[in-house]
Amino acid sequence: MNSRFKSIFSEKGITLLEVLTSIVILTIIVITFLSMYIQSASTNNVSKDILDTTYIAQSEMEAIYNINKNEINITDGLSRIQNGLGYRLIRGDYNADFNFYKIVNDYYILLSIQAEGNESELYKVIINIFNDSSMSQKEAQIETLFSWENSKDVSDVKE
């Protein structure tokens, strides 16, 4: 019977210090995983924005490529870009830059078409995607060269 009382009154329980220590260790582990989760969610949002803007830039470039394949000279191509794709001309000069813009899915698209030399048929097409109207933070950019015949009546492109 004496051994029975020893097991009841033994001091082999969990102390308050051990409980607090285990809570601190669990808290450190939870905070570590929580911060990794928050960082992962933030990275996913940035990746989604990059993917969306890159897709928009690629789609716009493909539309301009189709215009390039169907329109022989630059004047007709610029007209189709305005009328067919909904771009608005910011400024344009013969054998210089043509800058257009439009808004798609709350993104601001700046399209720049630059002649590669005075008599060249090559034009550099650059598409920049911005997230707001101030155009201060570029989200994506894509560029390529297209061949269009020069046309001396580029002044027909309306602002």
N, C-alpha and C positions, 0 to 999 in steps of 0.2 A: 504494500500500500504506500510505502514511503516513495517508491519510484513513480507512482501515479501522481503524487503531489508535486514532485520535482518537474514533471513535464508541464503541469498547469502553470506553475509559478516561474518558469524559466524566462530568461531575458534574451531569447533568441528572436525577437520580433524585429520589425523594421523601425529604425529610428527616424526622427524628424529630419536629421541631417542627410540621411540616405534618400529620403523622399524628395527633398529640395534639390539635391544633386542630380537625381534622375530627371526632374522637371527641367532643370537648366540644360542638361544635355539634350533632351527632346526638343526644347525650344530652339537651341542652336541648329539642330538638324532641320527643323521645320522652316526656320528663317532662311537657311541656305537654299533649300529647294524652292521656297516661295520667291526668292530673288531671281533664281534661274528661270522660273516660270514667267515672271514679269518681263525679264530680258528677252525671252523667247517670243512672247506675245508682241513685244515692240519690234523685234526683228522681222516677224511675220508681216506686220503692217507695212514696214518699209519695203519689204520684198514684193508685196502685193501692189504697192504704188509704182514701183519700178517696172513690174511686169505689165501693169495696165498702160502706163505711158509708152513703154516700148512697143506694145501692140498697136496703140493708136498711131504712133510714128510710122510703124511698118505698114499699116493699112493705108495711111495717107500717101506714103511713097509708092505703094503698089498702084494706087489710083492715078498718080501722076505718071507712073511708068506706062499705064494703059493709054493715057492721053498722048504721051510721047510716041507710042507705037502707031496711033491713029492719026495724029496731026503732023503734017510734014514740016511746017515752019513754026517758028517761035511765036509769031503773032496769033495764029490760030490756037496754039497750045495755051498761051496765056489767057486768051478769051475763054477757052474751055475750063481752065482752072477757076476763073471767076464765076462763070455761069453754071458750069456743071458740078463743081465741088463746093461752091458757096464761099470761096475766099474773097476777102475784100482787099483791094490794093491799098497799100500804105504809101508807096512811092515807086516810080519806075522811070528809067531813062534807057534810050537805045544804047546797046553795048555796055550796059552798066548793071546795076542791081535792080531786081524787082522784088519787093517785099510785100507779102500778103499776110493776113491773119484770119483766123476764125476760131470759134469756141466749140469744143466737143466734150461732152460729159464733164463740164466744169473745168476743163483744161484749156489753156490758151495755146494755140498752135501758131507759130511764126514760121512762115515759108519764105525762104530766100532763094532766088534764082540769079546766079552770077555768071556773066559771060567770061569765058576763059580766053581772053585776048580779043583784039578788035575784029578780026575777020574769021575767027574760029567758029565752028558749028557746035562746039562743046559748051555746055552749060552745067555749072555745079549747082545741084539742088540740095539745099540744106533744110531740114525740118527740125525745129526746136519745140519742145513741149514744156510749158510752164504751168505752175499750179495756181497762179493768181494773175490779176490784170497788171500788177506792177512789173511782172516778168523779171523778178529779181532772183528767183531760184529755179534753175533749169532742172527739169525732171528727166528728160531724155533728149537725145539728139541722134539723127541719122542723116547721112549724106551720100550722094553718088553723083556721077557724071552722066548726062544725057546728051545726045546729038540731035540738034534741031537746025534746020536751015535758017540762016539769017534772013530777016525780012526788013527792008528799009522802012516799012510802015508800022513799026512797033509803037509809034506815037498814038496809034489808034486804040491802044489799051487804055480804058477809062478808069479814072479814080473813083 
